[in-house]
Amino acid sequence: MDRLNVAAAGVTASAIGAFWYGAFAKQWIKASGVDPNKIGEGHPPLPYAVSLLGAMAASAMMKRVLGLCRISDPVQGMKMGLQVGAFVVLPWITNNILYGGKDRNLIWIDGGYPIVALGAVGYVLNFLG
């Protein structure tokens, strides 16, 4: 059952990513410098597959963290996920963006997604048990 819970949490994180980047598409395109005319032209499936696998791996690690911290309540799981996103993932994304000389607006677009997604992962994992 744990594997199904982790898979469900990973799918949830991926779905949030689709919504997130859909909602911030215009801002992301502008900040990332992607040519809007080339979006959708032969976009390979590899990034989507890697993203889903990454979400599954992050969900499995969150399951472990929640277990080690003895957090079983969904709201507490969500809070832990939000904290991991904000205080572990966001700083690395910020470094990558700043050292890469990229538009600083990407910090909130690319950095906001894992905060929200990991919060949802923590909730889903504990809600499903």
C-alpha positions as CSV (number, residue, x, y, z in Angstrom):
1,M,0.0,0.0,0.0
2,D,2.9,2.4,0.7
3,R,4.0,2.2,-2.9
4,L,0.5,3.1,-4.1
5,N,0.4,6.1,-1.7
6,V,3.8,7.2,-2.9
7,A,2.7,6.9,-6.5
8,A,-0.5,8.8,-5.8
9,A,1.5,11.6,-4.1
10,G,3.9,11.7,-7.1
11,V,1.0,12.0,-9.6
12,T,-0.5,14.7,-7.4
13,A,2.8,16.6,-7.5
14,S,3.0,16.3,-11.3
15,A,-0.6,17.5,-11.7
16,I,0.2,20.5,-9.5
17,G,3.2,21.2,-11.8
18,A,0.9,21.1,-14.9
19,F,-1.5,23.5,-13.2
20,W,1.3,25.7,-11.8
21,Y,3.2,26.2,-15.1
22,G,-0.1,26.6,-17.0
23,A,-1.1,29.3,-14.6
24,F,2.3,31.1,-14.8
25,A,3.0,30.2,-18.5
26,K,3.3,33.8,-19.7
27,Q,5.5,34.9,-16.8
28,W,7.6,31.8,-17.1
29,I,8.1,32.2,-20.9
30,K,9.1,35.8,-20.4
31,A,11.5,35.1,-17.5
32,S,13.0,32.0,-19.0
33,G,13.6,33.4,-22.4
34,V,12.0,30.5,-24.2
35,D,10.8,31.4,-27.7
36,P,7.0,31.2,-27.5
37,N,6.8,30.3,-31.2
38,K,8.7,27.1,-30.6
39,I,6.6,25.8,-27.6
40,G,4.8,22.6,-28.6
41,E,7.0,21.9,-31.6
42,G,8.1,18.4,-31.2
43,H,8.5,18.6,-27.4
44,P,10.0,15.3,-26.5
45,P,8.3,13.2,-23.8
46,L,11.6,12.7,-21.8
47,P,11.2,15.9,-19.6
48,Y,7.7,14.8,-18.6
49,A,8.9,11.2,-17.8
50,V,11.9,12.5,-15.8
51,S,9.6,15.0,-14.0
52,L,7.2,12.3,-13.0
53,L,10.0,10.0,-11.8
54,G,11.4,12.9,-9.8
55,A,8.1,13.5,-8.2
56,M,7.8,9.8,-7.3
57,A,11.3,9.9,-5.8
58,A,10.6,13.1,-3.8
59,S,7.3,11.5,-2.6
60,A,9.2,8.4,-1.5
61,M,11.7,10.5,0.4
62,M,8.9,12.6,2.0
63,K,7.3,9.3,3.1
64,R,10.6,8.4,4.8
65,V,11.0,11.9,6.4
66,L,7.4,11.9,7.7
67,G,7.9,8.4,9.2
68,L,11.2,9.3,10.8
69,C,9.6,12.4,12.3
70,R,6.5,10.4,13.4
71,I,4.2,12.7,11.5
72,S,0.9,10.9,10.6
73,D,-1.6,13.8,10.5
74,P,-2.3,15.1,7.0
75,V,-2.1,18.8,8.0
76,Q,1.2,18.2,9.8
77,G,2.4,16.3,6.8
78,M,1.5,19.3,4.6
79,K,3.3,21.7,6.9
80,M,6.4,19.5,6.8
81,G,6.2,19.4,3.0
82,L,5.9,23.2,2.8
83,Q,8.9,23.6,5.0
84,V,11.1,21.1,3.0
85,G,10.1,23.0,-0.1
86,A,10.8,26.4,1.3
87,F,13.9,25.7,3.3
88,V,15.6,22.8,1.4
89,V,14.6,23.0,-2.2
90,L,14.0,26.8,-2.7
91,P,17.5,27.8,-1.7
92,W,19.1,25.5,-4.3
93,I,16.8,26.7,-7.0
94,T,17.6,30.3,-6.0
95,N,21.3,29.6,-6.3
96,N,20.9,28.0,-9.7
97,I,19.0,31.0,-11.0
98,L,21.2,33.6,-9.5
99,Y,24.5,32.0,-10.5
100,G,23.1,31.2,-13.9
101,G,22.4,34.9,-14.4
102,K,18.7,34.1,-15.1
103,D,15.7,36.4,-14.5
104,R,15.0,36.6,-10.8
105,N,11.3,36.2,-11.4
106,L,12.1,32.5,-12.0
107,I,12.8,32.2,-8.3
108,W,9.2,32.6,-7.4
109,I,7.9,30.6,-10.4
110,D,10.3,27.7,-10.4
111,G,10.8,27.9,-6.6
112,G,7.1,28.2,-5.7
113,Y,6.1,25.0,-7.4
114,P,8.1,22.6,-5.2
115,I,6.9,24.3,-2.1
116,V,3.3,23.9,-3.0
117,A,3.9,20.4,-4.5
118,L,5.7,19.1,-1.5
119,G,3.0,20.5,0.8
120,A,0.5,18.5,-1.2
121,V,2.7,15.4,-1.1
122,G,2.9,15.5,2.7
123,Y,-0.8,15.9,2.9
124,V,-1.6,13.1,0.4
125,L,0.8,10.6,2.0
126,N,-0.7,11.0,5.4
127,F,-4.3,11.2,4.2
128,L,-3.9,7.9,2.4
129,G,-2.1,6.4,5.4
